[in-house]
């Protein structure tokens, strides 16, 4: 016959095992989350459309992130911080698609700048046509067509990687221009120690480092680095952010993101009212 002490010990043993299982499950979840944050900007290209979802900035509930970030009206965040940005300008996204990359017409000996006139302030970019001609050429083409106008910067990461992601007309992480462009400038000396320094603007793509597949799959989505971020040099760096643009990014980052996990839609209303590329 089992004594009461034996029953208590058995119950205590089972309780301990349950606790260990829960703790191990929590550890596995944290490791998966850390792996997502530390991974590269993986982009899954949909057949014939160039649509993609960026892995380093996307968890399993990315679709819910996009739904949560769908409103373009200023509001208070879950953290209690108010939206520091203005109401978007009148107009709507054009949702343009193209069958192939535009013909290379960029002048590699010239200087190009890109102005992102956003609801949170102007973000100026100095583009490197010499080091990344295909990328700058594509941005010059798309901006000239109004492709980026009224689009939302749909993702902010505030843990592990410190970036604002933009360039998707769908605002979900699943949009693209219908074509892809090659990786460029991956041996830039600025990318030391697998770090994209603060002030870098770079492309998302679908490269899978573990399988060594998915090169040359950039589209229109790009990320703005507002704090040094550890990433392998697999994502085309094609320009730098102006000092005033960095202040705008810091303001957006300080407002936080809506998931509470360091990776979600920004609480700030970040909409590109107008994107302009200028040759000088």
C-alpha positions in Angstrom: 0.0 0.0 0.0 1.3 3.5 -0.9 1.8 5.7 2.0 0.7 9.4 2.1 4.4 10.5 2.1 5.0 8.4 -1.0 2.0 10.0 -2.7 3.2 13.5 -1.8 6.7 12.7 -3.1 5.3 11.3 -6.4 3.1 14.4 -6.8 6.0 16.6 -6.1 8.1 14.7 -8.6 5.5 15.1 -11.3 5.0 18.7 -10.6 8.8 19.2 -10.9 8.8 17.4 -14.2 6.0 19.6 -15.5 7.9 22.7 -14.4 11.0 21.5 -16.2 9.0 20.9 -19.4 7.5 24.3 -19.3 10.9 25.9 -18.7 12.5 24.0 -21.5 9.6 25.0 -23.9 10.2 28.6 -22.9 13.9 28.3 -23.5 13.3 26.8 -27.0 10.9 29.7 -27.8 13.5 32.2 -26.7 16.2 30.5 -28.8 13.9 30.5 -31.9 13.2 34.2 -31.4 16.9 35.0 -31.0 17.7 33.0 -34.1 15.1 35.1 -36.1 16.5 38.4 -34.9 20.1 37.4 -35.5 19.4 35.9 -38.9 19.8 37.8 -42.2 17.0 39.6 -44.0 15.5 36.6 -45.7 13.1 37.3 -48.4 10.7 34.8 -49.9 10.0 35.7 -53.5 6.6 34.7 -54.9 6.5 33.3 -58.4 6.4 35.9 -61.0 5.5 38.7 -58.6 8.7 39.5 -56.6 6.5 39.5 -53.5 8.4 38.7 -50.4 8.5 38.6 -46.6 11.6 39.6 -44.8 12.8 37.0 -42.3 15.0 38.9 -39.9 12.2 41.3 -39.3 9.4 38.8 -39.4 8.1 36.3 -36.9 5.5 33.6 -37.4 2.8 36.1 -36.8 3.9 38.6 -39.4 0.4 38.8 -40.9 -1.0 39.9 -37.6 1.8 42.5 -37.4 0.6 44.0 -40.7 -3.0 44.0 -39.6 -2.0 45.8 -36.4 -0.1 48.3 -38.3 -2.8 49.0 -40.9 -4.0 52.2 -39.4 -2.3 55.4 -40.7 -3.9 57.7 -38.1 -1.8 59.0 -35.2 -2.6 57.2 -32.0 -1.2 56.3 -28.6 1.0 53.2 -28.5 0.5 50.3 -26.1 3.4 51.6 -24.1 1.6 54.8 -23.5 3.9 56.8 -25.8 2.1 59.1 -28.2 2.6 58.9 -32.0 5.3 61.5 -32.8 4.4 61.7 -36.5 1.8 63.6 -38.6 -1.2 62.4 -40.6 -0.2 61.1 -44.0 -0.6 63.3 -47.1 -3.7 62.7 -49.3 -3.2 60.1 -51.9 -3.0 56.3 -52.3 -0.4 53.7 -53.2 -0.3 52.9 -56.9 0.7 49.2 -56.5 2.8 49.2 -59.7 4.4 46.0 -61.1 7.0 45.4 -63.8 8.1 42.3 -65.6 11.8 43.0 -65.6 14.5 45.2 -64.1 14.8 48.6 -65.8 17.6 49.1 -68.3 20.8 50.2 -66.6 21.0 54.0 -67.2 22.4 55.3 -64.0 25.5 57.5 -64.3 28.1 55.7 -62.1 30.3 58.8 -62.1 27.6 61.0 -60.6 26.3 61.5 -57.1 22.7 60.6 -56.4 20.6 61.5 -53.4 17.2 60.2 -52.3 14.7 62.2 -50.2 12.1 60.3 -48.3 9.5 62.9 -47.2 7.8 61.0 -44.4 5.1 61.8 -41.9 7.8 61.8 -39.3 10.2 64.1 -41.1 12.5 64.1 -44.1 15.1 61.2 -44.3 17.9 62.0 -46.7 20.0 59.3 -48.3 23.3 59.6 -50.2 23.3 56.8 -52.8 26.3 55.1 -54.2 25.8 54.5 -57.9 29.4 53.5 -58.4 29.3 50.7 -55.8 25.7 49.6 -56.4 24.6 50.7 -59.9 21.8 48.2 -60.3 20.3 49.1 -56.9 20.5 52.8 -57.4 19.2 52.5 -60.9 16.2 50.6 -59.7 15.4 53.1 -56.9 15.8 56.0 -59.4 13.3 54.2 -61.7 10.8 53.3 -59.0 10.9 56.7 -57.3 10.3 58.4 -60.7 7.2 56.3 -61.2 5.9 57.2 -57.8 6.2 53.6 -56.6 7.2 54.5 -53.0 4.7 57.4 -52.6 2.1 56.9 -49.8 3.7 53.5 -48.8 4.1 52.6 -45.1 7.3 51.6 -43.4 5.9 48.4 -42.0 8.5 47.0 -39.6 10.7 48.3 -36.8 13.2 46.1 -34.9 14.4 47.3 -31.6 16.3 44.3 -30.3 19.3 42.5 -31.7 18.9 44.4 -35.0 18.0 48.0 -35.1 16.3 48.9 -38.3 13.3 50.4 -39.9 12.1 48.5 -42.9 10.3 50.2 -45.8 9.7 49.9 -49.6 6.7 47.6 -49.6 3.6 49.1 -51.3 1.4 46.4 -49.6 2.7 47.5 -46.1 2.8 43.8 -45.1 6.3 42.7 -45.9 4.9 40.7 -48.9 5.2 43.3 -51.7 7.7 43.9 -54.5 8.1 45.5 -57.9 7.7 42.3 -59.9 11.5 42.0 -60.7 14.6 41.3 -58.7 18.0 42.9 -58.8 21.5 41.5 -58.1 23.4 41.7 -54.9 26.1 44.4 -54.9 28.8 45.9 -52.8 28.9 43.0 -50.3 32.6 43.5 -49.7 32.2 47.1 -48.6 34.9 47.9 -46.1 32.3 49.6 -43.9 30.8 46.1 -43.1 33.4 45.1 -40.6 32.9 42.2 -38.2 29.5 41.3 -39.6 28.1 44.7 -38.5 26.0 47.1 -40.6 26.9 50.4 -39.0 24.3 53.0 -38.0 23.5 55.2 -40.9 23.5 52.4 -43.5 20.7 51.8 -46.0 20.7 48.3 -47.4 18.5 45.9 -49.4 16.4 43.0 -48.2 16.7 39.8 -50.2 15.9 36.0 -49.9 19.4 34.7 -49.3 19.5 31.7 -47.1 23.0 31.4 -45.7 22.6 27.9 -44.3 21.6 26.5 -47.7 23.7 29.1 -49.6 20.8 29.8 -51.9 18.8 32.9 -52.9 21.5 35.3 -54.2 20.5 38.3 -56.4 16.9 38.5 -55.2 16.5 42.1 -54.0 13.3 43.8 -54.8 12.1 47.2 -53.5 12.2 46.6 -49.8 15.1 48.2 -47.9 16.1 48.8 -44.3 17.5 51.9 -42.6 20.0 51.1 -39.8 19.6 53.5 -36.9 22.0 51.7 -34.5 24.9 49.3 -35.3 23.3 45.9 -36.2 25.0 42.5 -36.4 24.3 41.0 -39.7 26.4 38.9 -42.2 27.4 40.9 -45.3 24.7 39.4 -47.5 22.6 42.5 -48.0 23.5 45.2 -50.5 24.6 48.4 -48.8 23.8 51.1 -51.2 23.9 54.4 -49.3 24.1 56.3 -46.1 21.6 58.2 -44.1 21.9 61.9 -43.4 22.4 63.3 -39.9 18.9 64.8 -39.9 17.5 61.6 -41.2 19.1 59.7 -38.3 17.3 62.0 -35.9 14.0 61.1 -37.5 14.8 57.4 -37.2 15.7 57.8 -33.6 12.3 59.5 -33.0 10.6 56.6 -34.7 12.6 54.0 -32.7 11.9 55.8 -29.4 8.1 55.4 -30.0 8.6 51.6 -30.1 6.9 48.8 -31.9 3.5 47.1 -31.3 4.5 43.5 -30.6 6.4 44.1 -27.4 9.0 41.6 -28.6 11.3 44.1 -30.3 10.1 43.2 -33.8 6.8 44.5 -35.2 4.9 47.4 -36.8 6.2 50.8 -35.6 3.9 52.6 -33.2 4.8 55.8 -35.0 2.8 56.5 -38.2 5.7 56.1 -40.7 4.4 56.8 -44.2 6.5 57.9 -47.2 4.5 60.8 -48.6 6.9 61.3 -51.5 10.2 59.7 -52.5 12.5 61.6 -54.9 15.9 60.6 -56.4 18.1 63.5 -57.6 21.3 63.3 -59.7 23.9 66.0 -58.9 
